[in-house]
Amino acid sequence: MAEASALPLEKKPLRATLARFGLASMSSAAVSVSHLLVQLVSVRRLEAAEIGTLAFLLVIIQFGYSLSNALVSTPYALAVNQRREGDEAGFDFFYPINLLLAASQGLVCAGIGWAMAGPGAAAAFGVAGFASLLRWFGRANAYAHHSPGGAAVSDVVYAVCVVAGVGATLVIEARIELFGAVIATAGLIGLLPFGLHFLARHRPVGIGRALAAYRPVWQRQSAWTLIGVITTEATSNAHSYIVTALAGPAAFAPIAVGMLFFRPVNVCITALTQLERPRMARAIGRGDERAAQGSARAFLAALAVIWAGTAMLAAAILWEFPHLLIKPTLSLQTVMIAVALCALLSLVQCLQAPISVLTQARGAFRPLAGTSMRSCFVGLVAVLALALTAPAVATIAGVVLAQLVMMLGIYRLDRRWRAAGAEAGQ
């Protein structure tokens, strides 16, 4: 009788884990599919230079998510989940800081859009960059308070708007600014599920007080996290920046096509990071290292399933229907090499992400930044050397090498932490 009653108790954590990841994964998958649709349609309808420009701007927006995680989302999640007492008002200073960050992102996207595609693209992608970071912090806010439903609703609303907008572009002459307008409109509408109260807290007043309140957060963790984010971005997307700068957006187009197959994995890594970081932070805060490691293992298992499904889908499309996606102006062989290298790169990123988030939850921001700086140096040297001596697509291999260095460094930090914990427990 005791054994029978124990069975539901054993299954309950598994059901809870599946439900937790299922909600975040499904909503993130909806966003991924919508972005994939944007790029699939753009690959078929835009010229090579415009394909590369659109892909590069999406890389910049994705980089904005990483900046938000470093400067606002991660500190907010840790503060909320590790506080002992106090109410939500004690963290209001994060909102004007996020407003500054979103405005900066909008200006950067507008500048790149203007330089590469003209004033129409500047306006569209400027709004898209601004709205993307407001929505991203809204998601982080929901996850930090363990209310993933709000983030999921926003994701679904955003994805539906993107799909509808891309459908509308099919009956109009294709232009890059239309795709930017679709992403911008979806981002603004995707803010509605967070409510007017969330938006109202982004007051453009009291910036000086907010910066003063934020200073201890910056000194304690954000400065080191920012170094890690910048070096990680330089490592992960060195090929994007170097190829675009040296050879132009047209040369980046085949790489962009290879990257788009695994963009769903990247989006899921970032989204599940937002989901699991508060959980790990809360476990570390109460001294439950086992629970934090269990969360990291569940995170890794979810990413493994997502990566395997994405890789099989990419292989099926390239094997059975390559010409539905690849325009005659693009080399199919080059695209296939890009997809294979991007699959390897995505796998390494999946292996390192859970332990990296766990290391952040432990507060080891400075050693993590040091690891990231070393891998950044390796990546920049490797990518630049390949860009000057080999076809552009080969630069992805330099990024893979850098990510391997990063992964090994993070696992070394994890082993040291566990060894120190074991000694302290003796």
Protein Blocks (a to p, Z undefined) as FASTA:
>chain_A
ZZmmmmmmmmmmmmmmmmmmmmmmmmmmmmmmmmmmmmmmmmmmmcfklmmmmmmmmmmm
mmmmmmmmmmmmmmmmmmmmmcfbdcfklmmmmmmmmmmmmmmmmmmmmmmmmmmnojkl
mmmmmmmmmmmmmmmmmmmmmmmnopaklmmmmmmmmmmmmmmmmmmmmmpccdfklmmm
mmmmmmmmmmmmnojklmmmmccehklmmmmmmmmmmmmmmmmmmmmmmmmmmmmmmmmm
mmmmmnojklmmmmmmmmmmmmmmmmmmmmmmmmmmmmmmmmmmnopaklmmmmmmmmmm
mmmmmmmmmmmmmmmmmmmmmmlmmcfkbcfklmmmmmmmmmmmmmmmmmmmmmmmmmmm
nopamlmmmmmmmmmmmmmmmmmmmmmmmcfklmmmmmmmmmmmmmmmmmmmmmmmmmmm
mmmmZZ
